[in-house]
Amino acid sequence: LSSAASDVYKRQFQEYIMNIVNKDSKNTFTRMCIGEAIIKLLKDTDFDKIRITSVAKCAGVSRITFYKYYESIHDALCDYLNIIIIEYLEECANTPENGSFLDYSHILFALEFFNRYKDYFLTLSRCGLHSILINSINNFMSEHFTNPKNYSEYRLYCYSGGLLNTFLKWEENGCDCDAGEIARTLEELYS
């Protein structure tokens, strides 16, 4: 992309993300509490054995509140990832030095950002719930990036899926190498 096209894309992206964030900010705290409660319960309980009553109690909400937002525990875990992704996109929009999502600085930012939520990602991975991660990311991409202006749809999916898989392996290995090294490798791969 040319510098001018990149600037236009970034400005459009920032406006778009702020629109998503503003629409989604209502009740985020309660939804995050529910997601965090499920993650806490998954550490000691199989996914199929977790009950909504236990989630509500752990989250400090009523069952009615749970059902106000979700039909199932699965839905709550998917929504929790959507909240994380929206926070990520909001920070991206407010960090102009990140450049294109394929640039080293942006990939490094992504790895460091998602590291904040490593407990969520690692817990779902350990429980064999990878489908929640990839399906949530794919659904988010199809809902919010159906007509990317400057990137192929498949390139966006390749990037998000590849980044997720690389991030999970890095976390599973105890962050055994520098995030910058991984970002350089991915930038070379995607360029």
C-alpha positions in Angstrom: 0.0 0.0 0.0 1.1 3.5 -0.7 1.6 5.9 2.3 -1.5 7.9 1.3 -3.7 4.8 0.9 -2.4 3.4 4.2 -3.3 6.7 6.0 -6.8 6.6 4.5 -7.2 3.0 5.5 -6.0 3.7 9.0 -8.4 6.6 9.4 -11.4 4.6 8.1 -10.4 1.7 10.4 -10.2 4.0 13.4 -13.7 5.4 12.7 -15.1 1.9 12.1 -13.6 0.5 15.3 -14.7 3.4 17.5 -18.3 2.7 16.1 -18.1 -0.9 17.2 -16.7 0.0 20.6 -19.3 2.6 21.3 -22.2 0.2 20.4 -20.7 -2.6 22.5 -19.6 -0.8 25.7 -23.0 -1.3 27.4 -22.9 -4.1 30.0 -19.4 -5.2 29.0 -18.3 -5.5 32.7 -21.1 -8.0 33.5 -20.3 -10.0 30.4 -16.6 -10.0 31.2 -17.4 -11.2 34.8 -19.4 -14.1 33.4 -16.6 -15.1 30.9 -13.9 -14.9 33.7 -16.1 -17.0 36.0 -16.3 -19.7 33.3 -12.6 -19.7 32.8 -12.1 -20.0 36.6 -14.5 -23.0 36.7 -12.9 -24.7 33.7 -9.7 -25.0 35.7 -11.3 -27.6 38.0 -14.4 -28.7 36.1 -15.0 -30.3 32.7 -16.8 -28.1 30.3 -19.8 -30.4 30.0 -20.1 -30.5 33.8 -20.2 -26.7 34.3 -23.7 -25.5 35.2 -25.1 -22.0 34.7 -26.0 -21.8 38.4 -22.3 -22.2 39.2 -21.3 -19.6 36.6 -23.8 -17.1 37.9 -22.7 -17.6 41.5 -19.0 -17.4 40.6 -19.6 -14.2 38.5 -21.7 -12.6 41.2 -24.8 -12.4 39.0 -28.2 -14.1 38.9 -29.2 -16.8 36.5 -31.7 -14.3 35.0 -28.8 -12.0 34.3 -26.8 -14.8 32.6 -29.8 -15.6 30.4 -30.3 -12.0 29.6 -27.0 -12.2 27.6 -26.6 -15.8 26.7 -28.4 -19.0 25.9 -25.4 -21.2 26.8 -22.0 -21.3 28.4 -20.6 -21.8 24.9 -22.2 -18.5 23.8 -20.6 -16.7 26.8 -17.1 -18.0 26.0 -17.5 -16.8 22.4 -18.7 -13.4 23.5 -15.8 -13.1 25.9 -13.4 -13.5 23.0 -15.4 -10.9 21.0 -15.0 -8.5 23.9 -11.3 -9.1 23.9 -11.1 -8.6 20.1 -13.0 -5.4 20.3 -10.6 -4.1 23.1 -7.7 -5.1 20.9 -9.1 -3.3 17.9 -9.9 -0.2 20.0 -6.3 -0.1 21.2 -5.1 -0.6 17.6 -7.1 2.3 16.4 -5.6 4.5 19.1 -2.0 3.4 18.5 -1.1 5.0 15.1 2.5 3.7 15.2 1.3 0.1 14.7 1.0 0.4 10.9 -0.7 -2.2 8.8 -1.8 -5.4 10.5 0.9 -7.3 8.6 3.8 -5.0 9.9 6.2 -6.1 12.5 5.0 -3.4 15.0 1.4 -4.5 14.7 2.1 -8.2 15.0 4.3 -7.5 18.1 1.5 -5.4 19.5 -1.0 -8.2 18.9 1.2 -10.8 20.7 1.7 -8.5 23.7 -2.0 -7.5 23.8 -3.3 -11.1 23.7 -0.7 -12.1 26.3 -2.9 -10.2 28.8 -5.6 -12.8 28.2 -3.4 -15.8 28.1 -5.4 -17.5 30.9 -8.4 -17.5 28.7 -6.6 -18.8 25.6 -4.6 -21.4 27.5 -7.6 -22.7 29.5 -9.7 -23.1 26.3 -6.7 -24.8 24.6 -6.1 -27.2 27.5 -9.8 -28.1 27.6 -9.8 -28.9 23.9 -12.1 -26.0 23.0 -10.0 -24.7 20.1 -13.2 -24.5 18.0 -14.5 -21.7 20.2 -11.4 -19.7 19.5 -11.3 -20.2 15.8 -15.0 -20.0 15.2 -15.3 -16.8 17.3 -12.5 -15.2 15.3 -14.0 -16.3 12.0 -17.4 -15.1 13.0 -16.0 -11.7 14.1 -14.1 -11.4 10.8 -17.2 -12.2 8.7 -19.4 -9.8 10.7 -17.0 -6.9 10.8 -14.6 -7.3 7.8 -16.8 -8.6 5.1 -15.6 -6.0 2.5 -12.0 -5.1 3.4 -10.9 -2.1 1.4 -7.2 -2.9 1.0 -6.8 -6.6 1.9 -8.0 -9.9 0.5 -10.6 -11.6 2.7 -8.5 -14.7 2.7 -5.4 -12.8 3.7 -7.3 -11.5 6.8 -8.4 -15.0 7.7 -4.9 -16.4 7.1 -3.5 -13.6 9.3 -6.0 -14.0 12.2 -5.9 -17.9 12.2 -2.1 -18.0 11.8 -1.6 -15.4 14.6 -3.9 -17.4 16.9 -2.2 -20.7 16.3 1.3 -19.1 16.7 0.2 -17.2 19.8 -1.2 -20.4 21.4 2.0 -22.4 20.7 4.1 -19.5 22.1 2.0 -19.5 25.3 2.0 -23.3 25.6 5.8 -23.2 25.4 5.8 -20.7 28.3 6.7 -17.7 26.0 10.1 -19.4 25.5 11.3 -16.8 23.1 11.0 -13.1 22.6 7.7 -11.8 21.1 9.8 -9.7 18.8 11.4 -12.8 17.3 8.0 -14.3 16.6 6.7 -11.0 15.1 9.7 -10.8 12.7 9.1 -14.4 11.6 5.4 -13.7 11.0 6.1 -10.4 9.2 8.5 -12.3 6.8 5.9 -15.0 6.3 3.1 -12.6 5.5 5.1 -10.2 3.3 
